[in-house]
Amino acid sequence: MNKSIDYRSDTLTQPTAEMRECMAQATVGDDVYGEDPSVNQLEQTAAQLLGKQAGLFVSSGTQGNLLAMLGHCQRGDEYISGDVYHVYLSEARGASVLGGIASTVLATGDQFEVPVESLRQAIKPDNIHYPISRLLCLENTVHGRVQSQSHLQALCDLAHDAGLLTHLDGARLMNAAIAEGISATEISAPFDSISLCLSKGLGAPVGSVLCGTNEFIDKARRNRKLLGGGTRQAGVLAACGLYALEHNIERLADDHSNAERLAKGLASLQVMPIEQHTNMVFISPPAEHVAPMCEHLRGSGISMTVDTPTMRMVTHLDISSDDIGKTIGIFKDYFTSL
Ligand SMILES: Cc1ncc(COP(=O)(O)O)c(C=O)c1O
């Protein structure tokens, strides 16, 4: 039986033996009392990495984004975001459901960026007919695409000049930092708050860190408790996050080069359009091949996300360079057997 190679997401990684060892050895306390040394260390480390005053360990990227919106906005305020961003599309509209916060989403461009002019037009004047434009929520990377730093800066400058606050969904911020060769602090600088996921490319089993000012994080800590997210000896999980920040950032370059090699290998078959951005490869096979090709791949132990007409393959910690060679071979087998 072939080892399965699972490209569906970089969230699928198994904690390594070293990470499990850190978990076993973690010094813990009651985090609701603020007494878990491992959680405190993770929060400080992440805040320092992102150049912010404070951090808060949260259960997920969704919780980090929700706490940011609840922290920055009041009922009747709105956040402005991109139409394909996770915060709007895939977080069950938590800000509206739980916070009475309205959303306005803007059509994004080729690189999934929010156009500056659209943002300018979307920010509402103070008028009783409109919600109060309070927050700009951006994302980096977006479907693997690194957002231009000068563009992020221009959007945040415009938002700040108009009195808005800014939040970055940095689920894969470290992929952007590694791909661009710039620091996480630089990427985070234009933003008032950032949510960084530990459980995606960084390979931890659970958690994100929300970072911002001391005042903002105090408010987020209160709201996290309100949402039932205050946890006790969470240091066993924070230890994995710390391990991930210490050991798994630089190695994202391996995921990117694996994705590039996979894209090049598949492009050499000359049968379908291929796009690759950081650790994500998107393939668009001719419609008649989708079902039989997926069956062939599944039979050979390869999984990916199929969202016809495009399929997404994400490289991560549990996909080796050898796996990439095998995968290209399995695709070749399919097309040469026709
Ligand atoms: C860009 C982005 N933001 C936020 C999230 C939410 O993270 P979580 O699944 O930890 O809630 C995801 C999850 O895939 C994501 O891709």
The ligand as an ORCA input file, in Angstrom:
! r2SCAN-3c Opt
* xyz 0 1
  C      -6.826     32.722      5.342
  C      -7.458     32.028      6.508
  N      -7.839     32.753      7.552
  C      -8.410     32.182      8.640
  C      -8.619     30.823      8.693
  C      -9.312     30.239      9.900
  O      -8.480     29.431     10.643
  P      -9.088     28.287     11.596
  O      -9.426     27.151     10.707
  O      -7.965     28.006     12.534
  O     -10.288     28.864     12.265
  C      -8.229     30.022      7.608
  C      -8.439     28.549      7.659
  O      -8.139     27.823      6.762
  C      -7.649     30.637      6.488
  O      -7.249     29.926      5.417
*
